[in-house]
Every structure is written in C-alpha cells, then in structure tokens.
C-alpha cells in the first residue's frame, strides 16, 4: 500500500511540473521566439522590397521598347533623302575653281551652288565627259551658272539623237565608233581637232558650236573625208539635230544686203537664229551665191572655198579620183547632200557617205548627172534679187 501511495505522489508531482512548463511557454515571450515573431510581423517589410525592385525593372525594360521608336526617324531620312534628292551630283571645289557634275538623268533640273570666280565645268557621264572653261561658255551666250544645266542636257541629247539617227538609217554602214564614249574639251587655250581610238573619241575645240561637227567627222573613215562626208556632217548636225549649239547663235543678218543674205531673205529667212529646217534654206542660198560668184574666197572657208581647203579634209589613193571635191564648198556640199536625201532617202545616202557603196550604187546615176540636176534645181528655186 505504501508503495502505491509513493507512486501516486510522484505522478502528481510530474504532472504539476508539466502543467507549469506549458503555462510558462504560452504566456511569457522568450528571446528565442521573438525573431520568429519579428519575421511574422515584418512580412509587410518584404512588400516594399518587392515594390522597390519593380520600379527598377520597369524602367530597365522601357528603354528597350522605346529604342525602335527613336531609331526609326533616324533611319528613315537617311534612306529617303538620297532617293529623292536630285541635286546631289553638283559640287564646287574652291581650290580648283571647278564645278563637278556626276552622271544623272535629269541635267536640266540641276542647281549649281554659288561660286566665287569659277574657272571650269567638268561633267562625268557614262556616255560623255565635258571639260569647259567658264569664260568660254559665257562668250558663247551661256548664262553662268543658270544656263549650265540646259547646256549639259543639250550635249547629251544631241549625242543621243545623232546615234539614234545613224542606227535607224545607216544599217550595216553604222560606224562602230559612234558607240564610244566622248570627251569634249572646250577651252580657249587648245587647238581644234579630234582623236579616236578603241576606247573613246576626244574632241578639242574653242568653238562650242562645232561640238557636233567634230564628233561626226571623227566617225568617218580615215583617209576618206571629202565633200560627201563634210556635207553629211553639216547636214545632220544643223538641219536634223534639234539640239545643235549652232542653232542658238545668229547666222545671218536679215538687214544686210551683202553676199547671200538677200537670197536668204527672199527665201523667207527673216531671223538671224535659224531652226533646223531653215538651215537647209541657208545652205541652198550659199550654193546659189557660189554658183554666181565661184569659189573665190568671198566669205568663210566653209562657204567660199572647195572642201580641199578644210583642215579636216583627207582623201587618199583612189578616193581622190573624180571625187568632186573641187566643185563644192562644205556648205554647198550640205545643200547637195540634203537634195540627195530628198531624192533617194537616208539609207542609200548613209551607205555612200560611210564608204559601203559607190555613188552609182547608192543613187543609180553618176556624180556629174546628179550634180547637174541639183545645180539646175538650186538656180530655179532661188532666183537672185
């Protein structure tokens, strides 16, 4: 019995101790449990930390989404400006006093920048090059700089017209040299002439008005440049080519009563500046005066002396025999060639001029007969005052 009491007392004491520990743990905060409670109470403190990170992340992503927007206005003008800007081919170098123009399809729209005492114009196109003294251009009635775009355009248009005409009418006689690039050099310090090689034709002249003359003459066969070639050159350049420079300057003075001018006026020419169709009348009038007064040097060489006096004249070998070069000045030959074109057409004429056919083969008659018929027509068509 005693042992049972002792066990009961011990059990009661242990139970009391356990109940006392539970009571102390639930009512008294301890130093070891406060950090966990602090963590529980400071959970909201992690939210500011999260919201603090979000603003940092958002600005970091905004610039990346905004870059294409800021980049597009920069790239668009860079790509669109060269495509829509037609004036960029023109530059001016003050050190060399030169306007430089690179190839373009619209020369007439060019605007030349202001320049202090410009000296040269240089144009580089795939088909042609121009090197021209500005003062020489001015002396040929080309306004500086406003008249330069039209002048450059005429050079290209004239070359294109003459090439096209020859391709359409010369057939197998078309000269291969006509497709070569051309270099025109217009300077007051050079000697008139031309050179031709396998790469290009180079024309040097102090007279812009002879631009077409020298280029066409360069196409002719070496050693065979007589009345038919020189007449053909003048005929194509002035009577057919609407871009010829010679059509911009006075050729006659309608108020004058000397030489062939009265014949021109009577034939209807009342202006010094002639259109292509009027140049034909001009050449006819020169021929009429020459028939009356002979080739006695009463005027310019191209009017009043045989083509043998021309600097570019060249006949060799059999080409000199019965050629007719002593009968015609260059302007008379232009009138005769125009008449042959009317009578027989441009294709037979081209074959004769470029040496593919003889006179008889092209026109079905001999030179003397044709010459006589043309002379008779001139005298009848253009009576003297």
C-alpha positions in Angstrom: 0.0 0.0 0.0 2.8 2.4 0.9 4.4 1.8 -2.5 1.2 2.7 -4.3 1.0 6.0 -2.4 4.5 6.8 -3.2 3.9 6.2 -6.9 0.8 8.4 -6.8 2.7 11.2 -5.2 5.5 11.0 -7.8 3.0 11.0 -10.6 1.2 14.1 -9.3 4.5 15.9 -8.9 5.5 15.2 -12.6 2.1 16.3 -13.8 2.4 19.5 -11.9 5.8 20.2 -13.4 4.5 19.6 -16.9 1.5 21.9 -16.4 3.8 24.6 -15.0 6.1 24.4 -18.2 3.1 24.7 -20.6 1.8 27.7 -18.7 5.2 29.5 -18.9 5.6 28.8 -22.7 2.3 30.2 -23.6 2.4 33.4 -21.5 5.9 34.5 -21.4 7.7 35.7 -24.7 11.2 34.4 -24.9 14.3 35.6 -26.7 14.4 32.7 -28.9 10.9 33.0 -30.2 10.9 36.8 -30.8 12.9 36.6 -34.1 10.2 34.3 -35.5 7.5 36.6 -34.3 9.6 39.5 -35.7 9.7 37.7 -39.0 6.0 37.3 -38.9 5.4 40.9 -38.1 7.9 42.2 -40.7 6.5 40.3 -43.7 4.9 43.5 -44.9 8.5 44.8 -45.0 9.2 42.4 -47.8 6.5 44.0 -49.9 8.3 47.4 -50.1 11.3 45.4 -51.1 9.3 43.9 -53.9 7.8 47.1 -55.0 11.2 48.7 -54.9 12.5 46.1 -57.3 9.6 46.5 -59.7 10.3 50.2 -60.4 13.9 49.3 -61.2 12.8 46.5 -63.5 10.2 48.6 -65.4 12.5 51.5 -66.3 15.1 48.9 -67.5 12.6 47.4 -69.9 11.1 50.7 -71.1 14.2 52.0 -73.0 14.3 48.7 -74.9 10.8 49.1 -76.1 11.3 52.7 -76.9 14.5 52.3 -79.0 12.9 51.3 -82.3 10.6 54.3 -82.0 13.6 56.6 -81.6 15.7 54.8 -84.2 13.1 54.9 -87.0 13.0 58.6 -87.5 16.8 58.5 -87.8 17.0 55.7 -90.4 14.0 56.9 -92.5 15.5 60.3 -93.5 18.9 58.6 -94.1 17.3 56.2 -96.7 14.8 58.5 -98.2 16.9 61.6 -98.7 19.3 60.2 -101.3 16.4 58.6 -103.3 14.5 61.9 -103.5 17.4 64.4 -103.7 18.2 65.2 -107.4 20.7 68.0 -106.8 23.5 66.0 -105.1 25.5 65.4 -108.3 26.7 69.0 -108.3 29.6 70.1 -106.2 32.1 73.0 -106.3 35.8 72.9 -105.4 37.1 76.3 -104.5 40.7 75.1 -104.6 40.5 74.1 -108.3 37.6 76.6 -109.0 35.7 73.8 -110.7 32.1 72.8 -110.7 31.9 69.0 -110.8 28.8 67.2 -112.1 28.4 63.4 -112.0 26.1 61.4 -114.2 22.4 62.0 -113.9 19.3 61.5 -116.0 17.9 65.0 -115.4 20.6 67.6 -116.1 18.1 70.4 -116.7 17.0 70.2 -113.0 20.5 70.7 -111.6 21.1 73.7 -109.4 24.7 74.9 -109.2 26.0 76.1 -105.8 27.3 79.7 -105.5 30.9 80.0 -106.5 33.5 82.8 -106.2 35.2 83.3 -109.6 34.6 79.8 -111.1 37.0 78.7 -113.8 36.0 75.3 -115.0 33.0 73.0 -115.5 33.6 69.2 -115.5 30.8 66.7 -116.3 31.3 63.0 -116.0 28.6 60.9 -117.6 28.7 57.3 -118.7 28.4 58.4 -122.4 30.3 61.7 -122.3 32.7 63.9 -120.5 32.7 67.7 -120.7 35.6 69.9 -119.6 34.8 73.5 -120.3 36.2 76.9 -119.4 33.5 79.0 -117.8 34.6 82.2 -119.6 34.5 80.4 -122.9 30.9 79.2 -122.2 29.9 82.8 -121.3 31.3 84.1 -124.6 29.0 81.6 -126.3 26.0 83.2 -124.7 25.6 80.6 -122.0 24.5 82.2 -118.7 26.7 81.3 -115.8 25.6 79.4 -113.8 21.9 79.3 -114.7 22.5 78.3 -118.3 24.8 75.3 -117.5 22.1 72.7 -116.8 20.5 73.3 -120.2 23.9 73.3 -121.9 24.9 69.9 -120.4 21.5 68.5 -121.3 21.9 69.6 -124.9 25.2 67.8 -125.1 23.7 64.6 -124.0 20.5 65.0 -126.1 22.5 65.8 -129.2 24.7 62.8 -128.9 21.7 60.5 -128.3 19.8 62.0 -131.3 22.7 61.5 -133.7 23.4 58.0 -132.5 19.8 57.0 -132.9 19.5 58.6 -136.3 22.6 56.7 -137.6 21.3 53.4 -136.1 18.0 53.8 -137.9 19.3 54.9 -141.2 22.9 53.6 -141.7 22.2 50.0 -141.4 25.3 47.9 -141.9 27.2 51.1 -142.6 26.7 52.2 -139.0 30.1 53.2 -137.7 31.1 51.3 -134.6 32.9 54.4 -133.3 29.6 56.1 -132.8 29.1 54.0 -129.6 32.3 55.1 -128.0 32.3 57.5 -125.0 33.0 61.1 -126.0 35.2 63.6 -124.3 34.5 67.2 -125.2 37.1 69.8 -124.1 36.0 73.4 -124.7 38.9 75.7 -123.9 40.3 78.9 -125.4 43.9 77.5 -125.0 43.6 74.4 -127.1 43.8 73.7 -130.8 40.8 72.5 -132.7 40.8 68.8 -133.6 39.8 65.3 -132.6 41.3 62.0 -131.7 39.8 58.5 -132.0 41.0 55.2 -130.5 39.4 52.0 -129.4 38.3 53.4 -126.1 36.8 56.9 -126.9 36.6 59.9 -129.1 38.2 63.1 -127.8 37.2 66.4 -129.3 39.1 69.6 -128.5 37.7 72.9 -129.8 37.5 76.6 -128.8 34.1 76.7 -130.5 31.2 75.1 -128.7 29.2 75.5 -131.9 31.4 72.8 -133.6 30.6 70.2 -131.0 28.6 68.0 -133.4 30.8 68.8 -136.4 33.9 67.3 -134.9 32.2 64.3 -133.3 30.6 63.3 -136.6 33.8 63.9 -138.6 35.6 61.6 -136.2 33.3 58.8 -137.3 34.4 59.0 -140.9 36.9 56.6 -142.4 40.5 57.8 -142.1 41.7 59.0 -145.5 38.2 59.4 -146.9 36.8 62.7 -145.7 35.7 64.7 -148.7 32.7 66.6 -149.9 30.1 63.9 -149.1 31.4 63.3 -145.6 31.7 67.1 -144.7 28.3 67.8 -146.4 26.8 64.9 -144.4 28.3 66.2 -141.2 26.9 69.7 -141.6 23.5 68.4 -142.8 23.0 66.1 -139.8 24.3 68.5 -137.3 22.3 71.5 -138.2 19.4 70.5 -140.5 18.3 67.5 -138.5 19.7 67.6 -134.9 17.4 69.9 -132.8 20.0 70.2 -130.1 22.8 71.7 -132.1 24.5 74.6 -130.5 24.8 76.5 -133.8 21.0 76.9 -133.7 21.4 79.3 -130.7 23.5 82.0 -132.4 22.8 84.4 -135.3 23.9 83.0 -138.6 22.8 85.8 -140.9 21.8 89.5 -140.5 18.5 89.9 -142.3 19.1 93.6 -142.5 22.3 93.1 -144.5 22.3 93.3 -148.3 25.7 91.6 -148.9 26.7 88.2 -150.1 23.9 85.6 -149.9 21.7 87.4 -147.3 19.3 88.9 -149.9 18.8 85.4 -151.3 18.1 84.1 -147.8 15.6 86.9 -147.1 13.9 86.3 -150.4 13.5 82.6 -149.5 11.8 83.6 -146.3 14.5 83.8 -143.6 13.8 86.8 -141.5 15.7 85.9 -138.4 19.4 85.5 -137.7 18.9 82.5 -135.5 17.8 79.5 -137.6 15.7 76.4 -136.9 16.9 73.1 -138.4 14.6 73.3 -141.4 15.8 76.9 -142.1 19.4 75.7 -142.2 18.6 73.8 -145.3 17.5 77.1 -147.0 20.6 78.8 -145.7 22.9 76.2 -147.3 20.9 76.4 -150.6 21.3 80.2 -150.6 25.0 79.9 -150.1 25.2 77.4 -153.0 23.2 79.8 -155.2 25.6 82.7 -154.5 28.6 80.4 -155.1 27.2 79.3 -158.5 27.0 83.0 -159.4 30.4 84.1 -158.0 32.5 81.0 -157.9 34.6 79.5 -155.1 36.8 82.6 -154.9 37.1 83.0 -151.1 34.5 85.8 -150.9 33.4 84.5 -147.5 34.4 82.0 -144.9 36.3 78.9 -146.0 33.2 76.6 -145.4 31.2 78.9 -147.7 33.5 80.0 -150.5 36.4 77.6 -150.9 36.5 74.0 -152.0 36.4 71.3 -149.3 40.1 70.7 -150.1 40.8 73.8 -148.1 39.2 72.4 -144.9 41.6 71.4 -142.1 39.8 68.1 -141.7 39.8 67.2 -145.4 41.5 63.9 -146.2 41.5 62.0 -149.4 44.0 59.2 -150.2 44.5 56.8 -153.1 41.6 56.1 -155.4 39.2 58.2 -153.3 40.7 61.3 -154.9 39.9 60.4 -158.5 36.9 62.3 -159.9 35.6 62.9 -156.3 34.1 66.3 -157.0 35.9 67.9 -154.0 36.9 70.8 -156.2 33.3 71.6 -157.1 31.9 72.2 -153.7 32.4 74.1 -150.5 31.4 72.5 -147.3 28.1 74.4 -147.1 27.4 73.7 -150.8 28.0 70.1 -150.1 25.5 70.2 -147.2 22.9 71.5 -149.7 23.8 68.8 -152.2 23.6 66.0 -149.5 20.2 67.3 -148.4 19.0 67.1 -152.0 20.3 63.6 -152.4 18.5 62.6 -149.2 15.2 64.0 -150.6 15.7 62.3 -153.9 16.9 58.9 -152.8 16.4 58.5 -149.0 18.7 58.4 -146.0 19.8 54.8 -146.2 21.4 54.9 -149.6 23.0 58.2 -148.6 24.5 56.7 -145.5 25.9 53.8 -147.3 27.6 56.1 -149.8 28.9 58.5 -147.1 30.4 55.7 -145.0 32.0 54.1 -148.0 29.9 51.0 -148.4 28.6 51.9 -151.8 29.9 54.0 -154.7 27.9 57.0 -155.9 26.3 55.0 -158.7 25.4 52.1 -156.4 23.6 54.3 -154.0 21.8 56.7 -156.3 21.6 54.8 -159.6 23.3 57.6 -161.6 26.8 59.1 -161.9 28.1 62.1 -159.9 28.1 64.6 -162.8 24.5 63.9 -163.8 23.3 64.2 -160.2 25.4 67.3 -159.6 23.9 69.0 -162.8 20.3 68.2 -161.7 20.9 69.6 -158.3 22.5 72.8 -159.6 19.6 73.3 -162.0 17.2 73.0 -159.1 19.1 75.5 -157.0 19.2 78.1 -159.7 15.5 77.7 -160.4 14.4 77.5 -156.7 16.5 80.5 -155.6 16.4 83.3 -158.2 18.7 86.3 -157.5 17.1 89.5 -156.3 
